[in-house]
Structures are given as C-alpha cells and as structure tokens.
Amino acid sequence: MNTKSVSETLLQRRSIRRYEYTPATNEQMQFIYEAISNTPTSYNAQQYSVIDISDPDLKLKLYELTGQKQIKTCSHFLVFCADFQKISQAAKAKQLEMPEIYNTADGLILGTVDASLAMMSAVTAAASLGLGTCCIGYARTANPAAISELLQLPDHVYVVCGLAIGVPRELPDLKPKQPQSLIIHHNHYRTDSMASDLMNYDTEVTEYNATRSGSKTTNDWTGHMLDYYQEALNYNMLEALKHRGFNPKK
Ligand SMILES: Cc1cc2nc3c(=O)[nH]c(=O)nc-3n(C[C@H](O)[C@H](O)[C@H](O)COP(=O)(O)O)c2cc1C
C-alpha cells in the first residue's frame, strides 16, 4: 500500500465532507485499525473502543439523528467511545474489585483523551492513504440516548466523537489556523496581550470564508465560535453520562 510522506499527510490534511461512492478497501481499513490499535493510551489501559459502521441503514439512522450528511455518504463511520466496560469485565473475571475511576473527572478525561488520540491515529492513517475524513462531534452531542441505544452501548461506555472516512470527492482550501504565537508558548504561557494576534487571525478567517473555493460566508472567527459555544450550552452531557452509568463525584 502506498502512503504519503509524513509532512504531506500532516500538513495537507483538511476535513473532507463529500465522498465518492467507491468504498475504502478492506486493506485500507485494516491499516487504519492497526494505527488505531497502536495509539498510546493512559496507563496502557486502552480505555476506548471503536464501532465501525458500514451498514447503510445504520448510517442513515445516524444521519437522521445528527443532521450530518457525511455520515450517510461516507464509506465507514467510526464511532470512538471512552470505555470502562472492558476493564470492569477483566476485574470481574479475576474477582478483583474495580476502583470507581469512571466516577472521577480524571477518569472521564482519561477515556476522552484515549478515544481522541485513537481518532487522530485514524485521521492520520486515512490521510496517508489519500482518504478523506471528517470528525463528527454531533455523534456525541446530537442525541446521546438514541445513539447509545442504536449502537447498543453497555454501561460505562460513552461516545466521544465520530469519524467519517471515504474517498474524497472535493479538495477544499486549507483553513487558516492560529499563528504559532497563539499556539506554541516557550517555557511559560505568554504574559503579553494576545488581542492583536487574535484580531489579525479573526480578519484572516473572515477573508478566507469570503473568498474560499465552494460555499462562501461572511463569518468571522470570534463571533462564529461564540455562536457555537452558545449552542453547546444546550447540551447536557452530565445527564447523558449519568444515563451511561457514570456518576462523577470529584
Ligand atoms: C472533535 C471534533 C468534532 C468535529 N465535529 C464536526 C461536526 O460535527 N461536523 C463537521 O462538519 N465538522 C466537524 N469537525 C471538523 C471541524 O469543523 C474542522 O476540523 C475545523 O473546521 C478545521 O478544519 P480542517 O479540519 O479542514 O482543518 C469536528 C472536528 C473535531 C476535531
């Protein structure tokens, strides 16, 4: 299997939301699975699982629940979950008491970090093969109860994020990212005002949105992000987690 160079894989990656009908091959998916499996995880506990959805009916149902067309049209939709069910079963098999790590904020962070890194391994492996990907956070937020039921998630497993994978049918312009001065701090967090760098970036994003290939918008960066956050205030993940058997206490 031919793969792209590391720099092309990482620096030319962009989210792809339109896919060809041709599916990803089994060989390509196997490579992606292997990359997922070799992801570093907290304690090597591998507190994550992935559900690979290729069944068109199931993809359609997930599209209807999330409104994200990519799920319907992609070749494989991978759902990355934080998973404390596996270690609980191992503890039970060895008749050991399972510490309630999943009921702490750090436990939830562990699972979320592990699942997120595994997703990034899949993104990178897919990009190196020339496949397109788009992370789908709505797989977590749109309707946690219905999606968990559809995927038959057991207790102590929750969706972190979905990932649509397919043969690209578009090549959108690369999105401008924050300058390094806003991302990389040297030896300590910068102490001067970031306002000027932030406003320059805001202007860059506004110009990008107005001139990019494909659909154009008048969105800036700051206002658009605040709109997303406002929408996100309506999500009740704590309640959703409680339905999945979690009861974080500290
Ligand atoms: C955790 C996460 C969740 C995301 N959720 C969605 C989503 O639900 N729908 C979507 O179209 N894009 C989603 N994206 C893609 C982002 O919009 C995209 O990464 C961002 O705009 C930067 O563009 P780029 O990936 O082309 O660099 C998500 C990305 C991440 C990392």
The ligand as a Tripos MOL2 file, in Angstrom:
@<TRIPOS>MOLECULE
LIG
   31    33     1     0     0
SMALL
NO_CHARGES

@<TRIPOS>ATOM
      1 C1        -13.7770   16.8950   17.9100 C.3       1 LIG1
      2 C2        -14.2130   17.4590   16.5690 C.ar      1 LIG1
      3 C3        -15.5580   17.4690   16.2470 C.ar      1 LIG1
      4 C4        -15.9720   17.9430   14.9840 C.ar      1 LIG1
      5 N1        -17.2910   17.8800   14.6510 N.ar      1 LIG1
      6 C5        -17.6860   18.2110   13.4120 C.ar      1 LIG1
      7 C6        -19.0370   18.0090   13.0100 C.ar      1 LIG1
      8 O1        -19.8800   17.5180   13.7800 O.2       1 LIG1
      9 N2        -19.3900   18.3510   11.7380 N.ar      1 LIG1
     10 C7        -18.4680   18.8500   10.8520 C.ar      1 LIG1
     11 O2        -18.8550   19.1220    9.7150 O.2       1 LIG1
     12 N3        -17.1690   19.0530   11.2080 N.ar      1 LIG1
     13 C8        -16.7560   18.7310   12.4490 C.ar      1 LIG1
     14 N4        -15.4460   18.8620   12.8140 N.ar      1 LIG1
     15 C9        -14.4590   19.3530   11.8340 C.3       1 LIG1
     16 C10       -14.0050   20.7810   12.1560 C.3       1 LIG1
     17 O3        -15.0160   21.6760   11.7810 O.3       1 LIG1
     18 C11       -12.6990   21.0540   11.3810 C.3       1 LIG1
     19 O4        -11.6900   20.1990   11.8490 O.3       1 LIG1
     20 C12       -12.2500   22.5120   11.5550 C.3       1 LIG1
     21 O5        -13.1860   23.3760   10.9590 O.3       1 LIG1
     22 C13       -10.8800   22.7510   10.9430 C.3       1 LIG1
     23 O6        -10.9110   22.4470    9.5590 O.3       1 LIG1
     24 P1         -9.8960   21.3870    8.9300 P.3       1 LIG1
     25 O7        -10.1630   20.0600    9.6090 O.co2     1 LIG1
     26 O8        -10.2310   21.3360    7.4640 O.co2     1 LIG1
     27 O9         -8.5220   21.8670    9.2120 O.co2     1 LIG1
     28 C14       -15.0150   18.4330   14.0610 C.ar      1 LIG1
     29 C15       -13.6520   18.4110   14.4150 C.ar      1 LIG1
     30 C16       -13.2590   17.9180   15.6390 C.ar      1 LIG1
     31 C17       -11.7850   17.8700   15.9760 C.3       1 LIG1
@<TRIPOS>BOND
     1     1     2 1
     2     2     3 ar
     3     2    30 ar
     4     3     4 ar
     5     4     5 ar
     6     4    28 ar
     7     5     6 ar
     8     6     7 ar
     9     6    13 1
    10     7     8 2
    11     7     9 ar
    12     9    10 ar
    13    10    11 2
    14    10    12 ar
    15    12    13 ar
    16    13    14 ar
    17    14    15 1
    18    14    28 ar
    19    15    16 1
    20    16    17 1
    21    16    18 1
    22    18    19 1
    23    18    20 1
    24    20    21 1
    25    20    22 1
    26    22    23 1
    27    23    24 1
    28    24    25 2
    29    24    26 1
    30    24    27 1
    31    28    29 ar
    32    29    30 ar
    33    30    31 1
@<TRIPOS>SUBSTRUCTURE
     1 LIG1         1 GROUP 0 **** ****
